[in-house]
Amino acid sequence: MTRKTWITLAAMVALAVLPPVFYWTGNAFYLDLATRLTILAIAAVSLNLILGYGGLISFGHAAYLGLGAYAVGIPAYHWLYDGIGDWATNGFVHIGLAVAITSTFALITGAICLRTRGVYFIMITMAFAQMIYYLIVSIETYGGDDGLVIDTRSEFPGLNLDKPLQLFGLAYVSLVVVMLLVNMIVNSRFGMVLQAAKGNNERTVTLGFNTYIFQLVAYVISGAIAGYAGALLGNFTTFISPEMMDWRTSGELMFMVILGGTATILGPVLGSAAFILLEEILVDSLTWVEHLLDGILGMKIELSNYWHLPFGLLLIIIVLYVRGGLMGLINRKED
Amino acid sequence: MAALLDISGLNKSFGGIKATDDLNLSVEPGELHAIIGPNGAGKTTLISQLCGLQRPDTGAIRFKGRDVTHVPPHRRARLGMTRSYQITSLIMEMSVRDNIALAVQARDGHAFRFIAAARKDRRLREQADALLARVGLQAKADMKAVALSHGEHRHMEIAIALASQAELMLLDEPMAGLGSEETKAMVKLLKGIKGKHSILLIEHDMDAVFALADRISVLVYGHIIATGTPDDIRSNSAVQQAYLGEDA
């Protein structure tokens, strides 16, 4: 096994072991953090399939996350207020809906977006995502821009998602399955064509591959996985708002992929972890400085509101100076 | 015998410039037909139209008796037409073997397979390695394409063309940018292929063309001014005037 494989295994074992340990030792907050991180990692891994391996820079991935979450929230809403059948709380129904809606959305929008390249592709994927955003904002029944509280989590036989540890377990197992799935796809014959089209599209076409179809299939797979992640995210937050599918969320997902390292299996997971943890650490340490300034100098400055500034600077430094993101750091030592 | 490739009345203009001007040309089965012509004669535009990346304004391209003028490039490739590139056009971040294996896969079909690992697929790997041996690159199979020299890239282009087992190979200046030793090696390689595949060779290197071609066509400003055996072309006064100049 290569060093990269070992590091991937070690990281995944750590992600499996640490959060429950924190939970049992009375730090439930860290389990929450890990669950959020794990769910976003699934979305990042799915984005990496098209962004990293396919070279298709989609700036609208948050739409899939949001659609997936609404696929949980809307049936749950009607179950509570309209008394429709108990099927509306069934987890398999939720996930089936999430995957069906997002893959259909990916198929229709992808068929159009993939006719464009480069900056146009970025803009048009973002435009479609914003369309969904404004659509949800306009639907008053589901809370409009105030969002929608999910009153009941998805129900699976033998699984209770109200228990944080079980929800984390489901998210973790899903992440591992998705990582294996994407790894399998990119190394298959299909994946070879997808990566070749990223490297040299015209050559791949003249070899005899209709790269448009390959990219569209990858786009749909990626969207469906992100939709699944969205269904998990809805279960985790038990509240959904259109903000979840805003372009800023799309940008954050992109950042996780780039920060961790594109076209690697572990990269997006590391990226999500770094993103989520850094956010926490920065807010905590700025709060600490706040207290220090207040205690010593009597100054009252709300520094922690400005955590985005050092956060942005750190991200810029990593993107500028570490080629290949965090995975680039690991691989460099391998040479 | 019917021609493998038959081009009739082909025209293509870019603005006011006629890149292809009422062009007629055929490639017989098993033939190596070379096209020579000064810079800007429209050689690469012709190849682009043949492989389907550009649409001709008027005219028809028939391949194996079938009108392919409006067939998209990936389907033409599957019908048995392959091209190499004048400017090296490989997938640089992939390994040498992966580049060739992809071309093998293009002919093999079954690209919509999501499960089995392609790099462990013996059918792809063995054929790719055999082709690399044929062009003398077996020792560099695991290197990234970007790490190879220009001359080696040219050999990879040939291996990719061979991988497709296409009946017609469109070779766009395979000697471009090669030193004299490298050119000799390439001529030797092409001599070995000649006869097994029909080849339309576009080339600047006169020695190479006269050593390899069964027939030569001379392209000037998008129009073919002469077609014939190497000897015919050598003694054709219009050709000497238009193209070969005092060198002939």
Interface residues (C-beta under 8 A of the other chain):
Chain A: M184 I185 N187 S188 R189 F190 G191 M192 V193 Q195 A196 G199 N200 E202 R203 T204 V205 T206 L207 G208 F209 N210 T211 F214 V217
Chain B: C51 L53 P72 P73 H74 R75 A77 R78 T82 R83 Y85 S89 L90 I91 M92 E93 M94 D98 A101 L102 A103 Q105 A106 R107 H110 A111 F112 R113 F114 I115 A116 A117 A118 R119 D121 L124 I160 S164
